[in-house]
Amino acid sequence: VDYGGTAEELESHFSSCGDINRVTILCDKFSGHPKGYAYIEFEEKSSVTAAVELNGSVFRGRIIKVLPKRTNMPGLSTTDRGGHQGHFQATRTHWGGYYREQQARMQGRMYR
């Protein structure tokens, strides 16, 4: 999406696809400038297929890419690295208190 594009302009561009619930233009949280992409939520799922047909159309002088929102499969994660990543573990003393001792063997990789 063009960085100067507004939600109203996107709504008018995609109005032929169906009723629109919401238009969200994502911005950088530090600078506040638009990131260059947006989400458009339609009232009906059939509107999504009509919107995907606008892939390659021109919006504010730029060719836009239109894709349906990707949904993650339950149980699959790209950030799951498996195993325990902790560097310390708590051990119970015979007095009933806890203290922390470093594990004898580090698990995973450490970066400094």
Phi, psi and omega per residue, in radians:
V1 nan 2.434 3.079
D2 -1.020 2.422 -3.065
Y3 -1.105 -0.410 3.125
G4 -1.631 0.020 -3.113
G5 -1.212 2.526 3.131
T6 -1.899 2.890 3.118
A7 -1.097 -0.639 3.135
E8 -1.143 -0.690 3.123
E9 -1.166 -0.702 3.096
L10 -1.151 -0.668 3.122
E11 -1.109 -0.710 3.120
S12 -1.240 -0.567 3.126
H13 -1.175 -0.663 -3.094
F14 -1.759 0.155 -3.103
S15 -1.133 -0.465 3.138
S16 -1.235 -0.265 -3.108
C17 -1.415 -0.471 -3.110
G18 2.623 -3.087 -3.134
D19 -1.216 2.358 -3.095
I20 -1.867 2.247 3.069
N21 -1.426 -0.826 -3.010
R22 -2.708 2.545 3.027
V23 -2.120 2.177 -3.131
T24 -2.126 2.070 3.053
I25 -1.757 2.074 -3.082
L26 -1.380 2.378 -3.120
C27 -2.164 2.696 3.066
D28 -1.183 2.314 -3.047
K29 -1.283 -0.329 -3.139
F30 -1.601 -0.842 -3.085
S31 -1.590 -0.435 -3.096
G32 1.440 -0.016 3.136
H33 -1.393 2.577 3.119
P34 -1.071 2.548 3.125
K35 -1.462 -0.300 3.119
G36 1.815 0.168 3.042
Y37 -2.531 2.845 -3.036
A38 -2.554 2.810 3.024
Y39 -1.985 2.409 3.075
I40 -2.162 2.122 -3.138
E41 -1.765 2.140 -3.127
F42 -1.708 2.784 3.110
E43 -1.192 -0.699 -3.076
E44 -2.158 2.625 3.140
K45 -1.152 -0.514 -3.140
S46 -1.130 -0.410 3.113
S47 -1.213 -0.449 -3.132
V48 -1.148 -0.755 3.130
T49 -1.138 -0.598 3.082
A50 -1.191 -0.629 3.134
A51 -1.217 -0.637 3.124
V52 -1.111 -0.477 3.093
E53 -1.172 -0.296 3.077
L54 -1.476 0.123 3.074
N55 -1.064 2.257 -3.108
G56 1.575 -0.016 3.105
S57 -1.319 2.897 -3.084
V58 -1.747 2.192 3.083
F59 -2.210 2.054 -3.115
R60 0.930 0.715 3.073
G61 1.426 0.081 3.131
R62 -2.173 2.520 3.071
I63 -1.357 2.244 -3.111
I64 -1.829 2.701 3.094
K65 -1.873 2.187 -3.103
V66 -2.052 2.119 3.133
L67 -2.314 2.595 3.014
P68 -1.225 2.612 -3.121
K69 -1.118 2.320 3.134
R70 -1.366 2.366 3.060
T71 -1.983 2.398 -3.125
N72 -1.372 2.532 3.104
M73 -1.316 2.364 3.105
P74 -1.081 2.371 3.116
G75 1.581 -0.232 3.118
L76 -1.857 2.346 3.137
S77 -2.474 2.370 3.104
T78 -1.456 -0.238 -3.132
T79 -1.705 -0.106 -3.128
D80 -1.325 2.006 -3.115
R81 -1.777 -0.045 3.084
G82 1.282 2.637 3.078
G83 1.363 3.004 -3.131
H84 -1.563 2.269 -3.075
Q85 -1.793 0.047 -3.076
G86 -1.223 2.710 3.129
H87 -1.889 -0.242 -3.127
F88 -2.267 2.705 3.026
Q89 -2.380 2.640 3.128
A90 -1.571 2.381 3.127
T91 -2.187 2.415 -3.111
R92 -1.495 2.321 3.083
T93 -1.536 2.938 -3.132
H94 -1.289 -0.168 3.064
W95 -1.500 -0.093 3.108
G96 1.728 -0.154 3.118
G97 -1.532 3.114 3.133
Y98 -2.151 2.539 2.963
Y99 -2.416 2.827 -3.091
R100 -1.843 2.284 3.055
E101 -2.204 2.588 -3.123
Q102 -1.281 2.470 3.126
Q103 -1.185 2.563 -3.110
A104 -1.160 -0.659 -3.124
R105 -2.131 2.146 3.127
M106 -1.254 2.412 3.087
Q107 -1.755 2.439 -3.122
G108 1.370 -2.897 3.140
R109 -1.897 2.559 3.065
M110 -1.928 2.410 3.087
Y111 -2.156 2.421 3.082
R112 -2.023 nan nan
